[in-house]
């Protein structure tokens, strides 16, 4: 019974060893010189005008979260579309209810001003 687990343990050990050896090798060959330019935040080649730790409006994060929520929920449409023939009317009604809840949530966020930038 133990012999069945030996390949799995070897695979895990090789994976961990590869990660550790790669990190140690990278630490040994990387130059450790830090200058003014290297410590600046990366701004796509543009000279930074403000501190990288500035505060952002909560609206930015709210819009990002709403985008993720609605985007992830619409991903559920793909598996449904693949087996829509097998689900028949039950699957259709369930998807209509799902989309109704999604649209109601979207209009609620819109009405509350969550999508307004100003």
N, C-alpha and C positions, 0 to 999 in steps of 0.2 A: 504494500500500500504506500509506503514511503517513497518507493522508487518512482511512483507516478508524479510526485511533487518535485523531484529533482530538476527536471528541465525548467519548470516555472521559477524555482529558486535561483537557478543559474541565470535565467533571463533577467530577473529582478536585480541580481548582483551585477551583471554586466551593464545594465541600464544605469544603476547608481554609480558604478565605477566610471562609466563614460562621462557622466555629468561632472563628477568630482575632478577627474583628470583634465577634462576640457577647461574647467574654471581655473584650476591651478596652473595649467599651461598658459592660459591667457594672462593670468596675473604675473607670471614670470616674464613674458615677452613684451608686455605693454609698457611704454614709457610713462614714468611717474612725474612728469613735469606739468605743473599747472600754471598757466599764465592768465592774464587779464582776459584775453580773447576766449580761451577755453572755458572759463567760468561764466561767460555770458549766456543767458538763455538763448536758445536757437529760435530765430524769427524768420526763417526762410530766406536768409540773406539780407534782410532788412535790418538796419540799425535799430535796436530796441529804444523805444521812447519813454517807456514807463517801467516800473518794477514788475517782475514776473509774478509777484505775490499780491497784485492789486485785487481788490474786491470786485466781484462781478454781480450784476443784478440777478436777483432770484428768478426773474422772468426767463433768463437764459436757461437755467436748469429746469424750470417748469416746462418750457417748450420742448426741451430735450427729452424729458421723462414722458411727456405726452406723445411725442413722436415714437419713442420706443414702445410704449404701451400699445398704441394703435398699429404700429408696424408688426409687432409680434402677434397681435390678435389676427391680423389679416393673413399671417402665415398659415393659420389654421384652415384657410380656404383651400389650400393646395391638396392636402390629404382628402378632404371632402370631395373635391372635384375629381380625384382619381377613382373613388369608389361610389360616386353618386348613383350609378345604375343599380348597385347592390342595395343601397339604403332605401330606395324608392321614396314614397311620400313621407315616411317618418324622417329620413335624413333631410329632405327638402324643408320640412316644417321646422326641424331643429336648427337648420342654418338660417332660416328666415328670422327665428327668435334671436339667434346669436347676432345676426347683422342688425336687427332692431335695437338690441342692447348696445351694440357698438355705436350706432348712429346717435342714439339718445345720449350716450356718454360724450360723444364728439360735440353735439349741439350744446350740452350743458357746459362743457369747457369753453366753448366759443361764447356762450351767453355770459359766463362769469368773467370774461375778459382774459382768459389764460393765454390766448393766442395773440394778444395785442402787444406790440413792442414798445409803444410809447407810454 
